[in-house]
Amino acid sequence: MKKIVIAIDGFSSCGKSTMAKALARSINYLYFDSGAMYRAVAFYCMQNGIIANGEIDTEKLRTAMSDIKITFAADEETKNSVTYLNGVNVESEIRTLEVSQHVSRVAALDFVRAALIEQQREMGKAKGIVMDGRDIGTTVFPDAELKIFVTASAEVRARRRYDELVARGSNPDYQEILANVIERDHLDQTREVSPLRKADDALLLDNSNMTIEGQLQWLCEQYKKIAEQ
Ligand code: DC
């Protein structure tokens, strides 16, 4: 089997990371969550007074970018990939609704994207990776051997995010989450730098009515077709 790069892009909360993680585990590839990197930058801004009253101090963030290093490591017990911001585990801090509310604006800044894309390309150098995000197949790895573009209805996605937050012990408001999903779709698709769009050579996967097992099976088939060539 040849080692390839697998790019999984799509709308927020459509289960990209669940399927990307499951695929990576079943074919023994490394998994990278590029959304977690943008979330970590947004969290850094919140912690360091770079975001205040919903406004981003872009000049302060531009200067800070060289001090922001994001890495991933497997949790010893669960083996799940965990996000580290400058060496500190921020995996649960970056999943809050507050971070979700700021992250699209942070991700729309060209200098933030340039810095993170550089780190992402480094992660894919040796191939054998699955990376999920919004621009992985279009910008980060335009030559990825397998590209998937995932979608599902906004309501299905809001319900999934709601269930995820409940499972983490919060008490979320479904309507607030749905509004956030719709707003982020709009921001992600209309931003000037690297907007969310399907690469011409990406396979489309609408998983509104698919089980996780069904998706994994479909993904493994696509992977084998290419890696066995
Ligand atoms: O997939 P997610 O919801 O964790 O992503 C968080 C945010 O980061 C989302 O608003 C889109 C943005 N993002 C991006 O612009 N480019 C990526 N490659 C990944 C995420």
py3Dmol code that shows the C-alpha trace and the ligand (Angstrom):
import py3Dmol

protein = """\
ATOM      1  CA  MET A   1       0.000   0.000   0.000  1.00  0.00           C
ATOM      2  CA  LYS A   2       1.378   3.400  -0.813  1.00  0.00           C
ATOM      3  CA  LYS A   3       1.219   6.130   1.852  1.00  0.00           C
ATOM      4  CA  ILE A   4      -1.106   8.955   0.923  1.00  0.00           C
ATOM      5  CA  VAL A   5      -2.542  12.219   2.249  1.00  0.00           C
ATOM      6  CA  ILE A   6      -6.287  12.173   2.957  1.00  0.00           C
ATOM      7  CA  ALA A   7      -8.014  15.569   3.085  1.00  0.00           C
ATOM      8  CA  ILE A   8     -11.490  15.741   4.627  1.00  0.00           C
ATOM      9  CA  ASP A   9     -13.243  19.093   4.309  1.00  0.00           C
ATOM     10  CA  GLY A  10     -16.765  20.265   4.919  1.00  0.00           C
ATOM     11  CA  PHE A  11     -19.207  22.309   6.955  1.00  0.00           C
ATOM     12  CA  SER A  12     -18.896  22.648  10.725  1.00  0.00           C
ATOM     13  CA  SER A  13     -20.318  19.884  12.931  1.00  0.00           C
ATOM     14  CA  CYS A  14     -20.957  17.400  10.155  1.00  0.00           C
ATOM     15  CA  GLY A  15     -18.940  14.711  11.884  1.00  0.00           C
ATOM     16  CA  LYS A  16     -15.743  15.223   9.907  1.00  0.00           C
ATOM     17  CA  SER A  17     -13.503  14.701  12.884  1.00  0.00           C
ATOM     18  CA  THR A  18     -15.358  11.607  14.102  1.00  0.00           C
ATOM     19  CA  MET A  19     -14.975   9.971  10.720  1.00  0.00           C
ATOM     20  CA  ALA A  20     -11.445  11.255  10.136  1.00  0.00           C
ATOM     21  CA  LYS A  21     -10.338   9.855  13.506  1.00  0.00           C
ATOM     22  CA  ALA A  22     -12.023   6.503  12.885  1.00  0.00           C
ATOM     23  CA  LEU A  23     -10.463   6.256   9.432  1.00  0.00           C
ATOM     24  CA  ALA A  24      -6.994   7.177  10.709  1.00  0.00           C
ATOM     25  CA  ARG A  25      -7.247   4.576  13.460  1.00  0.00           C
ATOM     26  CA  SER A  26      -8.419   1.807  11.149  1.00  0.00           C
ATOM     27  CA  ILE A  27      -5.675   2.347   8.548  1.00  0.00           C
ATOM     28  CA  ASN A  28      -3.002   3.264  11.094  1.00  0.00           C
ATOM     29  CA  TYR A  29      -2.531   6.855   9.904  1.00  0.00           C
ATOM     30  CA  LEU A  30      -1.888   9.991  11.983  1.00  0.00           C
ATOM     31  CA  TYR A  31      -4.898  12.254  12.449  1.00  0.00           C
ATOM     32  CA  PHE A  32      -4.714  16.074  12.485  1.00  0.00           C
ATOM     33  CA  ASP A  33      -7.657  18.328  13.346  1.00  0.00           C
ATOM     34  CA  SER A  34      -6.934  21.651  11.637  1.00  0.00           C
ATOM     35  CA  GLY A  35     -10.078  23.237  13.153  1.00  0.00           C
ATOM     36  CA  ALA A  36      -8.585  22.613  16.593  1.00  0.00           C
ATOM     37  CA  MET A  37      -5.621  24.769  15.534  1.00  0.00           C
ATOM     38  CA  TYR A  38      -7.876  27.732  14.658  1.00  0.00           C
ATOM     39  CA  ARG A  39      -9.786  27.134  17.885  1.00  0.00           C
ATOM     40  CA  ALA A  40      -6.514  27.172  19.859  1.00  0.00           C
ATOM     41  CA  VAL A  41      -5.599  30.544  18.331  1.00  0.00           C
ATOM     42  CA  ALA A  42      -9.058  31.918  19.238  1.00  0.00           C
ATOM     43  CA  PHE A  43      -8.617  30.600  22.778  1.00  0.00           C
ATOM     44  CA  TYR A  44      -5.162  32.198  22.999  1.00  0.00           C
ATOM     45  CA  CYS A  45      -6.770  35.525  21.981  1.00  0.00           C
ATOM     46  CA  MET A  46      -9.424  35.195  24.691  1.00  0.00           C
ATOM     47  CA  GLN A  47      -6.835  34.375  27.324  1.00  0.00           C
ATOM     48  CA  ASN A  48      -4.494  37.194  26.391  1.00  0.00           C
ATOM     49  CA  GLY A  49      -6.943  40.074  25.970  1.00  0.00           C
ATOM     50  CA  ILE A  50      -6.586  40.046  22.167  1.00  0.00           C
ATOM     51  CA  ILE A  51     -10.332  39.544  21.841  1.00  0.00           C
ATOM     52  CA  ALA A  52     -12.359  41.933  23.963  1.00  0.00           C
ATOM     53  CA  ASN A  53     -16.061  42.762  23.526  1.00  0.00           C
ATOM     54  CA  GLY A  54     -16.127  40.651  20.373  1.00  0.00           C
ATOM     55  CA  GLU A  55     -13.389  42.733  18.701  1.00  0.00           C
ATOM     56  CA  ILE A  56     -10.036  41.263  17.670  1.00  0.00           C
ATOM     57  CA  ASP A  57      -6.931  43.379  18.118  1.00  0.00           C
ATOM     58  CA  THR A  58      -5.389  42.222  14.809  1.00  0.00           C
ATOM     59  CA  GLU A  59      -2.071  43.995  15.246  1.00  0.00           C
ATOM     60  CA  LYS A  60      -1.551  42.412  18.670  1.00  0.00           C
ATOM     61  CA  LEU A  61      -2.452  39.008  17.219  1.00  0.00           C
ATOM     62  CA  ARG A  62      -0.116  39.464  14.249  1.00  0.00           C
ATOM     63  CA  THR A  63       2.766  40.035  16.668  1.00  0.00           C
ATOM     64  CA  ALA A  64       1.681  37.136  18.881  1.00  0.00           C
ATOM     65  CA  MET A  65       1.477  34.574  16.030  1.00  0.00           C
ATOM     66  CA  SER A  66       5.172  33.726  16.216  1.00  0.00           C
ATOM     67  CA  ASP A  67       4.658  32.769  19.899  1.00  0.00           C
ATOM     68  CA  ILE A  68       1.774  30.389  19.178  1.00  0.00           C
ATOM     69  CA  LYS A  69       2.780  26.784  18.682  1.00  0.00           C
ATOM     70  CA  ILE A  70       0.108  24.131  18.308  1.00  0.00           C
ATOM     71  CA  THR A  71       0.891  20.444  18.549  1.00  0.00           C
ATOM     72  CA  PHE A  72      -1.024  17.195  18.890  1.00  0.00           C
ATOM     73  CA  ALA A  73      -0.297  14.118  20.975  1.00  0.00           C
ATOM     74  CA  ALA A  74      -2.236  10.955  21.716  1.00  0.00           C
ATOM     75  CA  ASP A  75      -3.926  10.746  25.107  1.00  0.00           C
ATOM     76  CA  GLU A  76      -2.258   7.874  26.949  1.00  0.00           C
ATOM     77  CA  GLU A  77      -5.536   6.294  28.082  1.00  0.00           C
ATOM     78  CA  THR A  78      -7.997   6.947  25.256  1.00  0.00           C
ATOM     79  CA  LYS A  79      -5.385   7.154  22.459  1.00  0.00           C
ATOM     80  CA  ASN A  80      -7.395  10.110  21.107  1.00  0.00           C
ATOM     81  CA  SER A  81      -5.528  13.047  19.639  1.00  0.00           C
ATOM     82  CA  VAL A  82      -5.237  15.937  22.106  1.00  0.00           C
ATOM     83  CA  THR A  83      -4.507  19.585  21.206  1.00  0.00           C
ATOM     84  CA  TYR A  84      -1.660  21.427  22.949  1.00  0.00           C
ATOM     85  CA  LEU A  85      -1.222  25.189  22.884  1.00  0.00           C
ATOM     86  CA  ASN A  86       2.377  26.078  23.725  1.00  0.00           C
ATOM     87  CA  GLY A  87       2.737  22.755  25.510  1.00  0.00           C
ATOM     88  CA  VAL A  88      -0.506  23.003  27.531  1.00  0.00           C
ATOM     89  CA  ASN A  89      -3.414  20.619  26.945  1.00  0.00           C
ATOM     90  CA  VAL A  90      -6.343  22.808  25.820  1.00  0.00           C
ATOM     91  CA  GLU A  91      -8.528  20.074  24.334  1.00  0.00           C
ATOM     92  CA  SER A  92     -11.655  20.840  26.370  1.00  0.00           C
ATOM     93  CA  GLU A  93     -11.132  24.624  26.580  1.00  0.00           C
ATOM     94  CA  ILE A  94     -11.203  24.968  22.763  1.00  0.00           C
ATOM     95  CA  ARG A  95     -14.579  23.183  22.407  1.00  0.00           C
ATOM     96  CA  THR A  96     -16.714  25.731  24.296  1.00  0.00           C
ATOM     97  CA  LEU A  97     -19.459  27.730  22.593  1.00  0.00           C
ATOM     98  CA  GLU A  98     -17.539  30.916  23.428  1.00  0.00           C
ATOM     99  CA  VAL A  99     -14.569  29.751  21.362  1.00  0.00           C
ATOM    100  CA  SER A 100     -16.973  28.636  18.582  1.00  0.00           C
ATOM    101  CA  GLN A 101     -18.433  32.136  18.538  1.00  0.00           C
ATOM    102  CA  HIS A 102     -15.045  33.800  17.933  1.00  0.00           C
ATOM    103  CA  VAL A 103     -13.201  31.266  15.835  1.00  0.00           C
ATOM    104  CA  SER A 104     -14.554  32.065  12.353  1.00  0.00           C
ATOM    105  CA  ARG A 105     -13.358  35.664  12.649  1.00  0.00           C
ATOM    106  CA  VAL A 106      -9.921  34.534  13.778  1.00  0.00           C
ATOM    107  CA  ALA A 107      -9.809  31.985  10.932  1.00  0.00           C
ATOM    108  CA  ALA A 108     -10.633  34.680   8.386  1.00  0.00           C
ATOM    109  CA  LEU A 109      -7.366  36.561   9.055  1.00  0.00           C
ATOM    110  CA  ASP A 110      -4.842  35.970   6.283  1.00  0.00           C
ATOM    111  CA  PHE A 111      -1.770  36.005   8.570  1.00  0.00           C
ATOM    112  CA  VAL A 112      -3.356  33.464  10.936  1.00  0.00           C
ATOM    113  CA  ARG A 113      -4.093  31.147   8.006  1.00  0.00           C
ATOM    114  CA  ALA A 114      -0.596  31.550   6.553  1.00  0.00           C
ATOM    115  CA  ALA A 115       1.026  30.589   9.870  1.00  0.00           C
ATOM    116  CA  LEU A 116      -1.234  27.582  10.478  1.00  0.00           C
ATOM    117  CA  ILE A 117      -1.051  26.331   6.883  1.00  0.00           C
ATOM    118  CA  GLU A 118       2.737  26.273   7.204  1.00  0.00           C
ATOM    119  CA  GLN A 119       2.453  24.152  10.377  1.00  0.00           C
ATOM    120  CA  GLN A 120      -0.113  21.874   8.667  1.00  0.00           C
ATOM    121  CA  ARG A 121       2.062  21.256   5.607  1.00  0.00           C
ATOM    122  CA  GLU A 122       4.899  20.294   7.932  1.00  0.00           C
ATOM    123  CA  MET A 123       2.603  17.696   9.570  1.00  0.00           C
ATOM    124  CA  GLY A 124       1.851  16.143   6.160  1.00  0.00           C
ATOM    125  CA  LYS A 125       5.401  15.975   4.852  1.00  0.00           C
ATOM    126  CA  ALA A 126       5.867  12.271   5.516  1.00  0.00           C
ATOM    127  CA  LYS A 127       2.341  11.424   4.236  1.00  0.00           C
ATOM    128  CA  GLY A 128       0.283   8.721   5.979  1.00  0.00           C
ATOM    129  CA  ILE A 129      -2.041  11.357   7.479  1.00  0.00           C
ATOM    130  CA  VAL A 130      -5.716  12.208   7.625  1.00  0.00           C
ATOM    131  CA  MET A 131      -6.370  15.931   8.126  1.00  0.00           C
ATOM    132  CA  ASP A 132      -9.786  17.500   8.383  1.00  0.00           C
ATOM    133  CA  GLY A 133     -10.847  21.137   8.017  1.00  0.00           C
ATOM    134  CA  ARG A 134     -12.215  23.583   5.466  1.00  0.00           C
ATOM    135  CA  ASP A 135      -9.401  24.170   2.989  1.00  0.00           C
ATOM    136  CA  ILE A 136      -7.293  21.035   3.275  1.00  0.00           C
ATOM    137  CA  GLY A 137      -8.072  19.728  -0.237  1.00  0.00           C
ATOM    138  CA  THR A 138      -8.144  23.172  -1.862  1.00  0.00           C
ATOM    139  CA  THR A 139      -5.233  25.034  -0.238  1.00  0.00           C
ATOM    140  CA  VAL A 140      -3.199  23.065   2.308  1.00  0.00           C
ATOM    141  CA  PHE A 141      -2.757  19.869   0.262  1.00  0.00           C
ATOM    142  CA  PRO A 142      -4.048  20.556  -3.258  1.00  0.00           C
ATOM    143  CA  ASP A 143      -2.189  17.393  -4.366  1.00  0.00           C
ATOM    144  CA  ALA A 144      -3.741  15.120  -1.712  1.00  0.00           C
ATOM    145  CA  GLU A 145      -4.386  11.709  -3.236  1.00  0.00           C
ATOM    146  CA  LEU A 146      -7.833  11.384  -1.612  1.00  0.00           C
ATOM    147  CA  LYS A 147     -10.160  14.331  -0.977  1.00  0.00           C
ATOM    148  CA  ILE A 148     -13.581  14.096   0.621  1.00  0.00           C
ATOM    149  CA  PHE A 149     -16.083  16.933   0.992  1.00  0.00           C
ATOM    150  CA  VAL A 150     -18.654  16.239   3.717  1.00  0.00           C
ATOM    151  CA  THR A 151     -22.007  17.881   4.193  1.00  0.00           C
ATOM    152  CA  ALA A 152     -25.263  17.429   6.166  1.00  0.00           C
ATOM    153  CA  SER A 153     -28.267  19.695   6.874  1.00  0.00           C
ATOM    154  CA  ALA A 154     -27.772  22.575   9.360  1.00  0.00           C
ATOM    155  CA  GLU A 155     -30.391  21.063  11.718  1.00  0.00           C
ATOM    156  CA  VAL A 156     -28.709  17.654  11.782  1.00  0.00           C
ATOM    157  CA  ARG A 157     -25.367  19.338  12.481  1.00  0.00           C
ATOM    158  CA  ALA A 158     -26.749  21.575  15.251  1.00  0.00           C
ATOM    159  CA  ARG A 159     -28.316  18.516  16.901  1.00  0.00           C
ATOM    160  CA  ARG A 160     -24.954  16.696  16.782  1.00  0.00           C
ATOM    161  CA  ARG A 161     -23.114  19.659  18.338  1.00  0.00           C
ATOM    162  CA  TYR A 162     -25.859  19.937  20.987  1.00  0.00           C
ATOM    163  CA  ASP A 163     -25.518  16.226  21.891  1.00  0.00           C
ATOM    164  CA  GLU A 164     -21.723  16.596  22.043  1.00  0.00           C
ATOM    165  CA  LEU A 165     -21.964  19.530  24.501  1.00  0.00           C
ATOM    166  CA  VAL A 166     -24.523  17.667  26.641  1.00  0.00           C
ATOM    167  CA  ALA A 167     -22.182  14.675  26.734  1.00  0.00           C
ATOM    168  CA  ARG A 168     -19.453  17.027  28.005  1.00  0.00           C
ATOM    169  CA  GLY A 169     -21.724  18.078  30.884  1.00  0.00           C
ATOM    170  CA  SER A 170     -22.921  21.501  29.618  1.00  0.00           C
ATOM    171  CA  ASN A 171     -26.494  22.683  29.368  1.00  0.00           C
ATOM    172  CA  PRO A 172     -26.631  24.198  25.857  1.00  0.00           C
ATOM    173  CA  ASP A 173     -29.444  25.960  24.021  1.00  0.00           C
ATOM    174  CA  TYR A 174     -30.317  24.239  20.711  1.00  0.00           C
ATOM    175  CA  GLN A 175     -31.529  27.411  18.954  1.00  0.00           C
ATOM    176  CA  GLU A 176     -28.332  29.247  19.906  1.00  0.00           C
ATOM    177  CA  ILE A 177     -26.263  26.395  18.484  1.00  0.00           C
ATOM    178  CA  LEU A 178     -28.297  26.278  15.264  1.00  0.00           C
ATOM    179  CA  ALA A 179     -27.841  30.035  14.815  1.00  0.00           C
ATOM    180  CA  ASN A 180     -24.088  29.589  15.386  1.00  0.00           C
ATOM    181  CA  VAL A 181     -23.883  26.749  12.820  1.00  0.00           C
ATOM    182  CA  ILE A 182     -25.700  28.865  10.199  1.00  0.00           C
ATOM    183  CA  GLU A 183     -23.593  31.934  10.933  1.00  0.00           C
ATOM    184  CA  ARG A 184     -20.347  29.962  10.712  1.00  0.00           C
ATOM    185  CA  ASP A 185     -21.407  28.365   7.389  1.00  0.00           C
ATOM    186  CA  HIS A 186     -21.929  31.844   6.028  1.00  0.00           C
ATOM    187  CA  LEU A 187     -18.623  33.213   7.352  1.00  0.00           C
ATOM    188  CA  ASP A 188     -16.666  30.133   6.239  1.00  0.00           C
ATOM    189  CA  GLN A 189     -18.087  30.269   2.683  1.00  0.00           C
ATOM    190  CA  THR A 190     -17.828  34.003   2.132  1.00  0.00           C
ATOM    191  CA  ARG A 191     -14.456  34.885   3.686  1.00  0.00           C
ATOM    192  CA  GLU A 192     -11.902  36.224   1.252  1.00  0.00           C
ATOM    193  CA  VAL A 193      -9.009  33.958   2.203  1.00  0.00           C
ATOM    194  CA  SER A 194      -9.423  30.232   1.509  1.00  0.00           C
ATOM    195  CA  PRO A 195     -13.248  30.138   1.616  1.00  0.00           C
ATOM    196  CA  LEU A 196     -14.900  26.789   2.243  1.00  0.00           C
ATOM    197  CA  ARG A 197     -15.616  25.124  -1.089  1.00  0.00           C
ATOM    198  CA  LYS A 198     -15.459  21.637  -2.529  1.00  0.00           C
ATOM    199  CA  ALA A 199     -12.281  20.965  -4.515  1.00  0.00           C
ATOM    200  CA  ASP A 200     -13.145  19.931  -8.083  1.00  0.00           C
ATOM    201  CA  ASP A 201     -11.555  16.530  -7.531  1.00  0.00           C
ATOM    202  CA  ALA A 202     -13.103  15.888  -4.072  1.00  0.00           C
ATOM    203  CA  LEU A 203     -15.707  13.156  -3.551  1.00  0.00           C
ATOM    204  CA  LEU A 204     -18.980  14.474  -2.079  1.00  0.00           C
ATOM    205  CA  LEU A 205     -20.353  12.742   1.021  1.00  0.00           C
ATOM    206  CA  ASP A 206     -23.760  13.805   2.435  1.00  0.00           C
ATOM    207  CA  ASN A 207     -23.967  11.992   5.752  1.00  0.00           C
ATOM    208  CA  SER A 208     -27.323  13.372   7.018  1.00  0.00           C
ATOM    209  CA  ASN A 209     -28.743   9.855   7.021  1.00  0.00           C
ATOM    210  CA  MET A 210     -25.637   7.720   7.360  1.00  0.00           C
ATOM    211  CA  THR A 211     -24.395   5.830  10.401  1.00  0.00           C
ATOM    212  CA  ILE A 212     -20.813   6.262  11.598  1.00  0.00           C
ATOM    213  CA  GLU A 213     -20.093   2.634  10.641  1.00  0.00           C
ATOM    214  CA  GLY A 214     -21.551   3.197   7.157  1.00  0.00           C
ATOM    215  CA  GLN A 215     -19.326   6.241   6.649  1.00  0.00           C
ATOM    216  CA  LEU A 216     -16.235   4.446   7.849  1.00  0.00           C
ATOM    217  CA  GLN A 217     -16.848   1.564   5.503  1.00  0.00           C
ATOM    218  CA  TRP A 218     -17.346   3.936   2.569  1.00  0.00           C
ATOM    219  CA  LEU A 219     -14.169   5.863   3.460  1.00  0.00           C
ATOM    220  CA  CYS A 220     -12.088   2.694   3.787  1.00  0.00           C
ATOM    221  CA  GLU A 221     -13.250   1.604   0.331  1.00  0.00           C
ATOM    222  CA  GLN A 222     -12.213   4.945  -1.176  1.00  0.00           C
ATOM    223  CA  TYR A 223      -8.853   4.744   0.587  1.00  0.00           C
ATOM    224  CA  LYS A 224      -8.163   1.207  -0.667  1.00  0.00           C
ATOM    225  CA  LYS A 225      -9.007   2.109  -4.255  1.00  0.00           C
ATOM    226  CA  ILE A 226      -6.264   4.738  -4.214  1.00  0.00           C
ATOM    227  CA  ALA A 227      -3.649   3.286  -1.890  1.00  0.00           C
ATOM    228  CA  GLU A 228      -3.637  -0.080  -3.691  1.00  0.00           C
ATOM    229  CA  GLN A 229      -3.019   1.456  -7.105  1.00  0.00           C
TER     230      GLN A 229
END
"""
ligand_1 = """\
20
DC
O -14.135 22.213 12.440
P -14.245 23.224 13.592
O -15.660 23.639 13.880
O -13.530 22.791 14.814
O -13.484 24.517 13.032
C -13.380 25.667 13.802
C -13.360 26.896 12.916
O -12.122 26.982 12.224
C -14.476 27.023 11.882
O -15.173 28.245 12.049
C -13.781 27.042 10.559
C -12.341 27.264 10.854
N -11.463 26.405 10.063
C -10.892 26.930 8.946
O -11.159 28.072 8.603
N -10.026 26.183 8.213
C -9.743 24.926 8.561
N -8.895 24.217 7.829
C -10.344 24.363 9.709
C -11.218 25.131 10.446
"""
view = py3Dmol.view(width=600, height=400)
view.addModel(protein, "pdb")
view.setStyle({"model": 0}, {"cartoon": {"style": "trace"}})
view.addModel(ligand_1, "xyz")
view.setStyle({"model": 1}, {"stick": {}})
view.zoomTo()
view.show()
